[in-house]
Amino acid sequence: MRSSAGMLLLAGFIMAFTALPTSAVAQGQPFASAEALLDAAAKQSAGIASLSADFVQEKSMTVLARPMTSQGYFCLRRGVQASSVQERATSKDANGFQPADSLLWAYTRPLASGFVYKNGKGALWEGSPEATRPANERESTVITAIIRNILDWISIDPAALRATYRLERPQADKPMLLLYPLRQSFFAKLEVTFAEDLKSVRQLTFTERNGDTVRIIFKQTRVNEALPAPCAVLEAAGSDGQ
């Protein structure tokens, strides 16, 4: 599983933004500022019970003539729905998760690999999500960070995000946010582009301090629908690590 460690670390940074809220917002609704757009997104996040999507990930580096491309999908099932930010916060466990939350993160190309988190435990896999092994302490730390980031963005806390990032809305006619970390980070800027109706995230890009970029393009996003067949491992017994 060592060959997947780098991809899991990368996923830890990018997946903070894969699960931005996808509930319906009236198409064409204007937002006067980045803060207004963030607040509107937060109001839509409480009712998400499940989320899944396919993605294409492109890593562009100055030393490479072409981007490195990978493909995959993820599936998220929420264990508890809460009606407010305060209620969600008080129902989390010591790691910041709802006890019954579960996630499958899967790369399908160029290598089939990823991780499963369920029942409060993480497991890694190669080849098939059913073929898991328990995560060691270091890997568990990475998985914990990934899941916490995902759930932070599903259950958006505007105050916490404003304390972490400086927000900009570069184009008033586009549903886009730029986020600049207020503290030292390996990346310098994050760009999140929503679909026009705010029902899903269309694309996200983060720029590293050295100028390299990672772009994630999401497709076939499904909100509060039956999870697709590849997500069945979240329901199966015996795939929850150690």
Disulfide bonds with the S-S distance in Angstrom:
Cys75-Cys231 1.77
